Each structure stands twice: as structure tokens, then as C-alpha cells.
């Protein structure tokens, strides 16, 4: 990848950074010279593996284990990451969960348990708020930026469940209000991915994968790098963009209307 930004001296924290969209964002930031803290669950071996791999390739990365869905552990993780990095220029709120391994259609209300609602709310919505709140002093000092991962499920797509979609709609609303809260020092934006080829908990059949690609105007599914490219732009460029959610879906939602 050609270097598009000079991020030497800058730092970033990427939640859920050990796989998928998060890992692609970590790599893109690091390849542009940024020092990156990779957040992952403490018991997830992928975190240590990716930190070791990227460090061996010469990139400046550190581990930031912690659970963003926990009211105590999430903010603790952010504060330690900021201390370890020495400052914080960029926060990527990527960590999320569908709370289910199979799609729950709107008519299947009985499958929407209290446990599922609690899980997706704590991680997908409250986690974004808690991490941003904990990072706010450092971000203000650095005149930094935040990008959170929403979803087309928060707009007009059914997503993995209505609970998941509700949390992602919440992220879109939260993005606008955090932009108001942290202005003028900090810009806050989000992306809304469509169908993405990444390690995700919801199982997709090959037939469904092909169908989602065929429905998209660009006739393919998003790759994690497609999302990372837009997020790095919103972090390191886009100086007059704040409070916005950028849809990155290859035209999937346009074609479905």
C-alpha cells in the first residue's frame, strides 16, 4: 500500500483491533507511521498474535486488552492505553457484537432475549460512549478525531437482528451528539458498512454472500481494507467533516430500495 498520510508522531487506539475491520485499520494506520494500541478481549489469543506479527514487521504497536462492554474495564483500558501511548490523536470505536450466530428476522421476536439485548447494548452502544468519554481529555489535548463503526443495519437494512440494528442506529445518533460535545477540538464521525467479508459471528451461506454481492451496485462485497481506507481518511484528513456517518456498502442499500 502506498503511504497517503504522514502519521509519524501520531497515536491511535483501535477497539476490536485483532481481526476484521479493526485489524485492517490498525495495519493501515501503522503503515502510515502511526503508533497504534490494539484493543482485544484479554482471553483472545489473536490480540497477542497480531501485536507480535506487526511488531516483527517493524510497526509500532502495543496491546490494549480489555472489554469495552464492561462499565469498569472499558474506561480502564482506554486510560491505560493513553498512558502507554503517551497521548491520543485517534480513537476508532470498532469493537462490536451481533449477539447471535444466526440472523434473527424481524418476525422472530421470541429469539430476542433480554440477554441478547443487554449484550449488544453494552458492547455496541455503551461501549462507544464509554470509550469516547474516557478518551475525551487526551483527544481534546491532541485536537484529535474519533471514528465509530455503525452499520447499514442502523439505517434501513434488517441486519443480524432488530436489537443489533437499534444499537447501530444509536451509534449514528451518538456520533452527532458526541461531535457537538467535543467540538471544536475533536471531530467525531462514523462509517456504516454494508456486507463485509471478515471474521464475524453471524454465519453466512455462500449463496447469501453471492446474493449480497449481486445486489450491490459495484457487484462485490466490501473487504475490511475498504472500510479502513475511509476510516483513516476521516481520522487523518477530512478536516471539515464532523458528526457524519459515511455509508460504505458498494451501493447495496441504493439497489435494495
Secondary structure by P-SEA (a helix, b strand, c coil): cccccccccbbbbbccccccaaaaaaaaaaaaccbbbbbcccccaaaaaaaaaaaaacccccccccccccccaaaaaaaaaaaaaccccbbbcccccccccccccccccccccaaaaaaaaaccaaaaaaaaaaaaaaaaaaccbbbbbbcccccccccccaaaaaaaaaaaaaaaaaaaaacccbbbbbbbbccccccccccccaaaaaaaaaaccccccccaaaaaaaaaaaaccccccccbbbbcccccccccc
